[in-house]
């Protein structure tokens, strides 16, 4: 099972100004696509910090996804920083440059901005990492990119959710489906017990001999039932489902024999 991590780049995130919905969105997809997401990290728009955390996480995971820091301003430096971490160069992508030119010219014609075409800051968004697959932006100006490097898979995405989500679903998900070596399924069931400490002992017994992850979901002692979430990995949905049902039966048997 391949491991993954998500990095959200932006001072507005770590300072609590902006809620990071991107990581929640991406992590949910990664689970459904069969990846074991191990880390979600939020960091500042600082080159040295981005380089450091990219290098750190690439030692631990197979798939790394970044969001944020692809715009035209001085602190948008994710593309450059990832390139440094990988020891690669940037290049001016002519398709991205043409797209950006047309994007701002269209905005000018609509009366939304004062100047059409390209300037230095807009050109900045057309620089991608050498050897990458460019990821098209159906909403905004900045391209993303996908790089395979030393058996690692790195995706660099914009931070604005309305740009990131369609890019992820249209450009990234098809690639992830070819990378994934299985599926992950999560299901919840209710059990006739309200003491999480007792239930936890029974869950521990099952998890010691099973690769199903079992998590109790307490809601208080006033309720006589408690939800339990079972999460399992399999080569396909049938295998994962069978693992969950087996673990569920074992927990039912332990509860009935108390």
C-alpha positions as protocol buffer text, in pm:
chain_id: "A"
residue {
  index: 1
  type: UNK
  ca { x: 0 y: 0 z: 0 }
}
residue {
  index: 2
  type: UNK
  ca { x: 153 y: 328 z: -112 }
}
residue {
  index: 3
  type: UNK
  ca { x: 197 y: 607 z: 140 }
}
residue {
  index: 4
  type: UNK
  ca { x: 112 y: 971 z: 76 }
}
residue {
  index: 5
  type: UNK
  ca { x: 140 y: 1315 z: 232 }
}
residue {
  index: 6
  type: UNK
  ca { x: -16 y: 1656 z: 174 }
}
residue {
  index: 7
  type: UNK
  ca { x: 153 y: 1994 z: 221 }
}
residue {
  index: 8
  type: UNK
  ca { x: -50 y: 2316 z: 242 }
}
residue {
  index: 9
  type: UNK
  ca { x: 166 y: 2620 z: 178 }
}
residue {
  index: 10
  type: UNK
  ca { x: 63 y: 2963 z: 301 }
}
residue {
  index: 11
  type: UNK
  ca { x: 116 y: 3208 z: 585 }
}
residue {
  index: 12
  type: UNK
  ca { x: -261 y: 3265 z: 589 }
}
residue {
  index: 13
  type: UNK
  ca { x: -311 y: 2897 z: 681 }
}
residue {
  index: 14
  type: UNK
  ca { x: -57 y: 2870 z: 962 }
}
residue {
  index: 15
  type: UNK
  ca { x: -171 y: 3204 z: 1106 }
}
residue {
  index: 16
  type: UNK
  ca { x: -532 y: 3089 z: 1128 }
}
residue {
  index: 17
  type: UNK
  ca { x: -665 y: 3343 z: 878 }
}
residue {
  index: 18
  type: UNK
  ca { x: -769 y: 3084 z: 619 }
}
residue {
  index: 19
  type: UNK
  ca { x: -919 y: 2741 z: 689 }
}
residue {
  index: 20
  type: UNK
  ca { x: -728 y: 2465 z: 510 }
}
residue {
  index: 21
  type: UNK
  ca { x: -1007 y: 2278 z: 330 }
}
residue {
  index: 22
  type: UNK
  ca { x: -769 y: 2152 z: 60 }
}
residue {
  index: 23
  type: UNK
  ca { x: -597 y: 1894 z: 279 }
}
residue {
  index: 24
  type: UNK
  ca { x: -932 y: 1755 z: 398 }
}
residue {
  index: 25
  type: UNK
  ca { x: -1051 y: 1725 z: 38 }
}
residue {
  index: 26
  type: UNK
  ca { x: -732 y: 1561 z: -89 }
}
residue {
  index: 27
  type: UNK
  ca { x: -688 y: 1322 z: 205 }
}
residue {
  index: 28
  type: UNK
  ca { x: -1042 y: 1191 z: 159 }
}
residue {
  index: 29
  type: UNK
  ca { x: -973 y: 1118 z: -206 }
}
residue {
  index: 30
  type: UNK
  ca { x: -643 y: 950 z: -124 }
}
residue {
  index: 31
  type: UNK
  ca { x: -819 y: 714 z: 115 }
}
residue {
  index: 32
  type: UNK
  ca { x: -1082 y: 619 z: -140 }
}
residue {
  index: 33
  type: UNK
  ca { x: -815 y: 565 z: -407 }
}
residue {
  index: 34
  type: UNK
  ca { x: -622 y: 320 z: -189 }
}
residue {
  index: 35
  type: UNK
  ca { x: -342 y: 532 z: -44 }
}
residue {
  index: 36
  type: UNK
  ca { x: -229 y: 539 z: 317 }
}
residue {
  index: 37
  type: UNK
  ca { x: -206 y: 911 z: 388 }
}
residue {
  index: 38
  type: UNK
  ca { x: 47 y: 954 z: 667 }
}
residue {
  index: 39
  type: UNK
  ca { x: 96 y: 1329 z: 698 }
}
residue {
  index: 40
  type: UNK
  ca { x: -80 y: 1662 z: 654 }
}
residue {
  index: 41
  type: UNK
  ca { x: 154 y: 1957 z: 702 }
}
residue {
  index: 42
  type: UNK
  ca { x: 94 y: 2333 z: 684 }
}
residue {
  index: 43
  type: UNK
  ca { x: 398 y: 2557 z: 636 }
}
residue {
  index: 44
  type: UNK
  ca { x: 492 y: 2917 z: 568 }
}
residue {
  index: 45
  type: UNK
  ca { x: 568 y: 3068 z: 225 }
}
residue {
  index: 46
  type: UNK
  ca { x: 940 y: 3041 z: 287 }
}
residue {
  index: 47
  type: UNK
  ca { x: 1168 y: 2869 z: 37 }
}
residue {
  index: 48
  type: UNK
  ca { x: 1400 y: 2706 z: 288 }
}
residue {
  index: 49
  type: UNK
  ca { x: 1108 y: 2563 z: 488 }
}
residue {
  index: 50
  type: UNK
  ca { x: 936 y: 2424 z: 179 }
}
residue {
  index: 51
  type: UNK
  ca { x: 1260 y: 2260 z: 64 }
}
residue {
  index: 52
  type: UNK
  ca { x: 1319 y: 2112 z: 408 }
}
residue {
  index: 53
  type: UNK
  ca { x: 972 y: 1961 z: 452 }
}
residue {
  index: 54
  type: UNK
  ca { x: 960 y: 1826 z: 94 }
}
residue {
  index: 55
  type: UNK
  ca { x: 1291 y: 1646 z: 146 }
}
residue {
  index: 56
  type: UNK
  ca { x: 1175 y: 1518 z: 485 }
}
residue {
  index: 57
  type: UNK
  ca { x: 846 y: 1377 z: 358 }
}
residue {
  index: 58
  type: UNK
  ca { x: 992 y: 1223 z: 42 }
}
residue {
  index: 59
  type: UNK
  ca { x: 1195 y: 997 z: 270 }
}
residue {
  index: 60
  type: UNK
  ca { x: 870 y: 867 z: 422 }
}
residue {
  index: 61
  type: UNK
  ca { x: 607 y: 855 z: 146 }
}
residue {
  index: 62
  type: UNK
  ca { x: 560 y: 755 z: -217 }
}
residue {
  index: 63
  type: UNK
  ca { x: 318 y: 1031 z: -317 }
}
residue {
  index: 64
  type: UNK
  ca { x: 352 y: 1396 z: -217 }
}
residue {
  index: 65
  type: UNK
  ca { x: 93 y: 1661 z: -298 }
}
residue {
  index: 66
  type: UNK
  ca { x: 143 y: 2032 z: -236 }
}
residue {
  index: 67
  type: UNK
  ca { x: -119 y: 2307 z: -257 }
}
residue {
  index: 68
  type: UNK
  ca { x: -59 y: 2680 z: -262 }
}
residue {
  index: 69
  type: UNK
  ca { x: 222 y: 2913 z: -362 }
}
residue {
  index: 70
  type: UNK
  ca { x: 178 y: 2910 z: -742 }
}
residue {
  index: 71
  type: UNK
  ca { x: 55 y: 3267 z: -793 }
}
residue {
  index: 72
  type: UNK
  ca { x: 231 y: 3579 z: -925 }
}
residue {
  index: 73
  type: UNK
  ca { x: 336 y: 3742 z: -598 }
}
residue {
  index: 74
  type: UNK
  ca { x: 677 y: 3749 z: -429 }
}
residue {
  index: 75
  type: UNK
  ca { x: 583 y: 3485 z: -172 }
}
residue {
  index: 76
  type: UNK
  ca { x: 451 y: 3234 z: -428 }
}
residue {
  index: 77
  type: UNK
  ca { x: 757 y: 3012 z: -445 }
}
residue {
  index: 78
  type: UNK
  ca { x: 637 y: 2651 z: -419 }
}
residue {
  index: 79
  type: UNK
  ca { x: 733 y: 2553 z: -775 }
}
residue {
  index: 80
  type: UNK
  ca { x: 1085 y: 2692 z: -734 }
}
residue {
  index: 81
  type: UNK
  ca { x: 1125 y: 2538 z: -389 }
}
residue {
  index: 82
  type: UNK
  ca { x: 1018 y: 2187 z: -495 }
}
residue {
  index: 83
  type: UNK
  ca { x: 1258 y: 2210 z: -789 }
}
residue {
  index: 84
  type: UNK
  ca { x: 1541 y: 2291 z: -548 }
}
residue {
  index: 85
  type: UNK
  ca { x: 1443 y: 2000 z: -321 }
}
residue {
  index: 86
  type: UNK
  ca { x: 1451 y: 1762 z: -618 }
}
residue {
  index: 87
  type: UNK
  ca { x: 1771 y: 1907 z: -764 }
}
residue {
  index: 88
  type: UNK
  ca { x: 1593 y: 2004 z: -1086 }
}
residue {
  index: 89
  type: UNK
  ca { x: 1567 y: 2325 z: -1288 }
}
residue {
  index: 90
  type: UNK
  ca { x: 1270 y: 2535 z: -1393 }
}
residue {
  index: 91
  type: UNK
  ca { x: 1185 y: 2598 z: -1757 }
}
residue {
  index: 92
  type: UNK
  ca { x: 949 y: 2841 z: -1928 }
}
residue {
  index: 93
  type: UNK
  ca { x: 656 y: 2634 z: -2056 }
}
residue {
  index: 94
  type: UNK
  ca { x: 533 y: 2793 z: -2380 }
}
residue {
  index: 95
  type: UNK
  ca { x: 184 y: 2641 z: -2353 }
}
residue {
  index: 96
  type: UNK
  ca { x: 145 y: 2773 z: -2000 }
}
residue {
  index: 97
  type: UNK
  ca { x: 275 y: 3113 z: -2111 }
}
residue {
  index: 98
  type: UNK
  ca { x: 25 y: 3129 z: -2398 }
}
residue {
  index: 99
  type: UNK
  ca { x: -255 y: 3022 z: -2164 }
}
residue {
  index: 100
  type: UNK
  ca { x: -167 y: 3292 z: -1911 }
}
residue {
  index: 101
  type: UNK
  ca { x: -149 y: 3555 z: -2185 }
}
residue {
  index: 102
  type: UNK
  ca { x: -494 y: 3459 z: -2311 }
}
residue {
  index: 103
  type: UNK
  ca { x: -631 y: 3435 z: -1956 }
}
residue {
  index: 104
  type: UNK
  ca { x: -542 y: 3794 z: -1867 }
}
residue {
  index: 105
  type: UNK
  ca { x: -637 y: 3925 z: -2210 }
}
residue {
  index: 106
  type: UNK
  ca { x: -985 y: 3773 z: -2169 }
}
residue {
  index: 107
  type: UNK
  ca { x: -1018 y: 3935 z: -1825 }
}
residue {
  index: 108
  type: UNK
  ca { x: -919 y: 4268 z: -1979 }
}
residue {
  index: 109
  type: UNK
  ca { x: -1180 y: 4235 z: -2253 }
}
residue {
  index: 110
  type: UNK
  ca { x: -1441 y: 4162 z: -1989 }
}
residue {
  index: 111
  type: UNK
  ca { x: -1349 y: 4482 z: -1811 }
}
residue {
  index: 112
  type: UNK
  ca { x: -1227 y: 4301 z: -1500 }
}
residue {
  index: 113
  type: UNK
  ca { x: -863 y: 4420 z: -1509 }
}
residue {
  index: 114
  type: UNK
  ca { x: -681 y: 4727 z: -1643 }
}
residue {
  index: 115
  type: UNK
  ca { x: -395 y: 4566 z: -1838 }
}
residue {
  index: 116
  type: UNK
  ca { x: -407 y: 4265 z: -2074 }
}
residue {
  index: 117
  type: UNK
  ca { x: -137 y: 4016 z: -2169 }
}
residue {
  index: 118
  type: UNK
  ca { x: 185 y: 3941 z: -1988 }
}
residue {
  index: 119
  type: UNK
  ca { x: 410 y: 4113 z: -1740 }
}
residue {
  index: 120
  type: UNK
  ca { x: 697 y: 3983 z: -1529 }
}
residue {
  index: 121
  type: UNK
  ca { x: 475 y: 3861 z: -1245 }
}
residue {
  index: 122
  type: UNK
  ca { x: 236 y: 3682 z: -1479 }
}
residue {
  index: 123
  type: UNK
  ca { x: 522 y: 3518 z: -1671 }
}
residue {
  index: 124
  type: UNK
  ca { x: 645 y: 3381 z: -1340 }
}
residue {
  index: 125
  type: UNK
  ca { x: 349 y: 3138 z: -1331 }
}
residue {
  index: 126
  type: UNK
  ca { x: 461 y: 2978 z: -1661 }
}
residue {
  index: 127
  type: UNK
  ca { x: 783 y: 2839 z: -1510 }
}
residue {
  index: 128
  type: UNK
  ca { x: 747 y: 2468 z: -1437 }
}
residue {
  index: 129
  type: UNK
  ca { x: 986 y: 2194 z: -1327 }
}
residue {
  index: 130
  type: UNK
  ca { x: 1188 y: 2024 z: -1599 }
}
residue {
  index: 131
  type: UNK
  ca { x: 1059 y: 1679 z: -1693 }
}
residue {
  index: 132
  type: UNK
  ca { x: 715 y: 1739 z: -1545 }
}
residue {
  index: 133
  type: UNK
  ca { x: 370 y: 1677 z: -1686 }
}
residue {
  index: 134
  type: UNK
  ca { x: 192 y: 2016 z: -1680 }
}
residue {
  index: 135
  type: UNK
  ca { x: -148 y: 2013 z: -1509 }
}
residue {
  index: 136
  type: UNK
  ca { x: -401 y: 2246 z: -1670 }
}
residue {
  index: 137
  type: UNK
  ca { x: -601 y: 2496 z: -1467 }
}
residue {
  index: 138
  type: UNK
  ca { x: -964 y: 2519 z: -1581 }
}
residue {
  index: 139
  type: UNK
  ca { x: -1044 y: 2813 z: -1352 }
}
residue {
  index: 140
  type: UNK
  ca { x: -735 y: 3025 z: -1280 }
}
residue {
  index: 141
  type: UNK
  ca { x: -408 y: 3118 z: -1449 }
}
residue {
  index: 142
  type: UNK
  ca { x: -143 y: 2903 z: -1278 }
}
residue {
  index: 143
  type: UNK
  ca { x: -60 y: 2558 z: -1411 }
}
residue {
  index: 144
  type: UNK
  ca { x: 26 y: 2278 z: -1171 }
}
residue {
  index: 145
  type: UNK
  ca { x: 269 y: 1998 z: -1246 }
}
residue {
  index: 146
  type: UNK
  ca { x: 334 y: 1628 z: -1185 }
}
residue {
  index: 147
  type: UNK
  ca { x: 684 y: 1488 z: -1152 }
}
residue {
  index: 148
  type: UNK
  ca { x: 809 y: 1132 z: -1122 }
}
residue {
  index: 149
  type: UNK
  ca { x: 1146 y: 1147 z: -952 }
}
residue {
  index: 150
  type: UNK
  ca { x: 1345 y: 865 z: -791 }
}
residue {
  index: 151
  type: UNK
  ca { x: 1033 y: 644 z: -777 }
}
residue {
  index: 152
  type: UNK
  ca { x: 839 y: 921 z: -604 }
}
residue {
  index: 153
  type: UNK
  ca { x: 529 y: 1096 z: -735 }
}
residue {
  index: 154
  type: UNK
  ca { x: 501 y: 1469 z: -669 }
}
residue {
  index: 155
  type: UNK
  ca { x: 198 y: 1684 z: -754 }
}
residue {
  index: 156
  type: UNK
  ca { x: 211 y: 2064 z: -724 }
}
residue {
  index: 157
  type: UNK
  ca { x: -132 y: 2228 z: -718 }
}
residue {
  index: 158
  type: UNK
  ca { x: -271 y: 2579 z: -668 }
}
residue {
  index: 159
  type: UNK
  ca { x: -404 y: 2680 z: -328 }
}
residue {
  index: 160
  type: UNK
  ca { x: -733 y: 2845 z: -422 }
}
residue {
  index: 161
  type: UNK
  ca { x: -990 y: 2568 z: -360 }
}
residue {
  index: 162
  type: UNK
  ca { x: -1201 y: 2650 z: -667 }
}
residue {
  index: 163
  type: UNK
  ca { x: -888 y: 2605 z: -879 }
}
residue {
  index: 164
  type: UNK
  ca { x: -736 y: 2314 z: -689 }
}
residue {
  index: 165
  type: UNK
  ca { x: -1044 y: 2090 z: -680 }
}
residue {
  index: 166
  type: UNK
  ca { x: -1112 y: 2067 z: -1056 }
}
residue {
  index: 167
  type: UNK
  ca { x: -740 y: 2030 z: -1126 }
}
residue {
  index: 168
  type: UNK
  ca { x: -720 y: 1750 z: -873 }
}
residue {
  index: 169
  type: UNK
  ca { x: -1027 y: 1568 z: -1003 }
}
residue {
  index: 170
  type: UNK
  ca { x: -955 y: 1615 z: -1374 }
}
residue {
  index: 171
  type: UNK
  ca { x: -576 y: 1598 z: -1387 }
}
residue {
  index: 172
  type: UNK
  ca { x: -449 y: 1426 z: -1070 }
}
residue {
  index: 173
  type: UNK
  ca { x: -707 y: 1154 z: -996 }
}
residue {
  index: 174
  type: UNK
  ca { x: -655 y: 974 z: -1330 }
}
residue {
  index: 175
  type: UNK
  ca { x: -281 y: 957 z: -1258 }
}
residue {
  index: 176
  type: UNK
  ca { x: -335 y: 840 z: -900 }
}
residue {
  index: 177
  type: UNK
  ca { x: -559 y: 559 z: -1024 }
}
residue {
  index: 178
  type: UNK
  ca { x: -273 y: 424 z: -1235 }
}
residue {
  index: 179
  type: UNK
  ca { x: -34 y: 446 z: -938 }
}
residue {
  index: 180
  type: UNK
  ca { x: -252 y: 289 z: -670 }
}
residue {
  index: 181
  type: UNK
  ca { x: -204 y: -81 z: -606 }
}
residue {
  index: 182
  type: UNK
  ca { x: -535 y: -138 z: -428 }
}
residue {
  index: 183
  type: UNK
  ca { x: -839 y: 17 z: -260 }
}
residue {
  index: 184
  type: UNK
  ca { x: -932 y: 127 z: 90 }
}
residue {
  index: 185
  type: UNK
  ca { x: -1286 y: 92 z: 224 }
}
residue {
  index: 186
  type: UNK
  ca { x: -1427 y: 235 z: 547 }
}
residue {
  index: 187
  type: UNK
  ca { x: -1760 y: 130 z: 696 }
}
residue {
  index: 188
  type: UNK
  ca { x: -1937 y: 211 z: 1023 }
}
residue {
  index: 189
  type: UNK
  ca { x: -2157 y: -16 z: 1237 }
}
residue {
  index: 190
  type: UNK
  ca { x: -2338 y: 30 z: 1569 }
}
residue {
  index: 191
  type: UNK
  ca { x: -2275 y: -203 z: 1863 }
}
residue {
  index: 192
  type: UNK
  ca { x: -2469 y: -252 z: 2188 }
}
residue {
  index: 193
  type: UNK
  ca { x: -2214 y: -95 z: 2421 }
}
residue {
  index: 194
  type: UNK
  ca { x: -2149 y: 255 z: 2556 }
}
residue {
  index: 195
  type: UNK
  ca { x: -1823 y: 210 z: 2749 }
}
residue {
  index: 196
  type: UNK
  ca { x: -1533 y: 292 z: 2517 }
}
residue {
  index: 197
  type: UNK
  ca { x: -1276 y: 161 z: 2766 }
}
residue {
  index: 198
  type: UNK
  ca { x: -1431 y: -186 z: 2757 }
}
residue {
  index: 199
  type: UNK
  ca { x: -1483 y: -178 z: 2382 }
}
residue {
  index: 200
  type: UNK
  ca { x: -1124 y: -65 z: 2336 }
}
residue {
  index: 201
  type: UNK
  ca { x: -989 y: -379 z: 2501 }
}
residue {
  index: 202
  type: UNK
  ca { x: -1188 y: -595 z: 2259 }
}
residue {
  index: 203
  type: UNK
  ca { x: -1078 y: -390 z: 1959 }
}
residue {
  index: 204
  type: UNK
  ca { x: -715 y: -428 z: 2066 }
}
residue {
  index: 205
  type: UNK
  ca { x: -753 y: -807 z: 2061 }
}
residue {
  index: 206
  type: UNK
  ca { x: -879 y: -802 z: 1703 }
}
residue {
  index: 207
  type: UNK
  ca { x: -626 y: -551 z: 1571 }
}
residue {
  index: 208
  type: UNK
  ca { x: -335 y: -756 z: 1707 }
}
residue {
  index: 209
  type: UNK
  ca { x: -417 y: -1029 z: 1455 }
}
residue {
  index: 210
  type: UNK
  ca { x: -583 y: -827 z: 1179 }
}
residue {
  index: 211
  type: UNK
  ca { x: -474 y: -550 z: 942 }
}
residue {
  index: 212
  type: UNK
  ca { x: -815 y: -383 z: 970 }
}
residue {
  index: 213
  type: UNK
  ca { x: -804 y: -46 z: 1143 }
}
residue {
  index: 214
  type: UNK
  ca { x: -1089 y: -25 z: 1397 }
}
residue {
  index: 215
  type: UNK
  ca { x: -1188 y: 301 z: 1562 }
}
residue {
  index: 216
  type: UNK
  ca { x: -1463 y: 350 z: 1821 }
}
residue {
  index: 217
  type: UNK
  ca { x: -1685 y: 658 z: 1785 }
}
residue {
  index: 218
  type: UNK
  ca { x: -1821 y: 745 z: 2132 }
}
residue {
  index: 219
  type: UNK
  ca { x: -2108 y: 992 z: 2172 }
}
residue {
  index: 220
  type: UNK
  ca { x: -2166 y: 973 z: 2548 }
}
residue {
  index: 221
  type: UNK
  ca { x: -2283 y: 733 z: 2819 }
}
residue {
  index: 222
  type: UNK
  ca { x: -2649 y: 830 z: 2781 }
}
residue {
  index: 223
  type: UNK
  ca { x: -2662 y: 633 z: 2458 }
}
residue {
  index: 224
  type: UNK
  ca { x: -2663 y: 252 z: 2483 }
}
residue {
  index: 225
  type: UNK
  ca { x: -2498 y: 210 z: 2142 }
}
residue {
  index: 226
  type: UNK
  ca { x: -2164 y: 313 z: 2001 }
}
residue {
  index: 227
  type: UNK
  ca { x: -2049 y: 344 z: 1642 }
}
residue {
  index: 228
  type: UNK
  ca { x: -1734 y: 168 z: 1525 }
}
residue {
  index: 229
  type: UNK
  ca { x: -1551 y: 247 z: 1201 }
}
residue {
  index: 230
  type: UNK
  ca { x: -1366 y: -35 z: 1021 }
}
residue {
  index: 231
  type: UNK
  ca { x: -1107 y: 60 z: 758 }
}
residue {
  index: 232
  type: UNK
  ca { x: -942 y: -204 z: 540 }
}
residue {
  index: 233
  type: UNK
  ca { x: -707 y: -218 z: 244 }
}
residue {
  index: 234
  type: UNK
  ca { x: -741 y: -478 z: -30 }
}
residue {
  index: 235
  type: UNK
  ca { x: -634 y: -551 z: -384 }
}
residue {
  index: 236
  type: UNK
  ca { x: -997 y: -484 z: -477 }
}
residue {
  index: 237
  type: UNK
  ca { x: -1322 y: -383 z: -306 }
}
residue {
  index: 238
  type: UNK
  ca { x: -1428 y: -744 z: -252 }
}
residue {
  index: 239
  type: UNK
  ca { x: -1112 y: -831 z: -59 }
}
residue {
  index: 240
  type: UNK
  ca { x: -1132 y: -516 z: 153 }
}
residue {
  index: 241
  type: UNK
  ca { x: -1501 y: -574 z: 226 }
}
residue {
  index: 242
  type: UNK
  ca { x: -1436 y: -933 z: 335 }
}
residue {
  index: 243
  type: UNK
  ca { x: -1171 y: -816 z: 580 }
}
residue {
  index: 244
  type: UNK
  ca { x: -1413 y: -566 z: 733 }
}
residue {
  index: 245
  type: UNK
  ca { x: -1695 y: -819 z: 769 }
}
residue {
  index: 246
  type: UNK
  ca { x: -1460 y: -1072 z: 929 }
}
residue {
  index: 247
  type: UNK
  ca { x: -1339 y: -815 z: 1184 }
}
residue {
  index: 248
  type: UNK
  ca { x: -1699 y: -710 z: 1251 }
}
residue {
  index: 249
  type: UNK
  ca { x: -1802 y: -1071 z: 1322 }
}
residue {
  index: 250
  type: UNK
  ca { x: -1508 y: -1114 z: 1558 }
}
residue {
  index: 251
  type: UNK
  ca { x: -1606 y: -803 z: 1752 }
}
residue {
  index: 252
  type: UNK
  ca { x: -1968 y: -921 z: 1772 }
}
residue {
  index: 253
  type: UNK
  ca { x: -1852 y: -1258 z: 1907 }
}
residue {
  index: 254
  type: UNK
  ca { x: -1631 y: -1095 z: 2169 }
}
residue {
  index: 255
  type: UNK
  ca { x: -1913 y: -867 z: 2281 }
}
residue {
  index: 256
  type: UNK
  ca { x: -2162 y: -1155 z: 2309 }
}
residue {
  index: 257
  type: UNK
  ca { x: -1919 y: -1372 z: 2510 }
}
residue {
  index: 258
  type: UNK
  ca { x: -1839 y: -1108 z: 2774 }
}
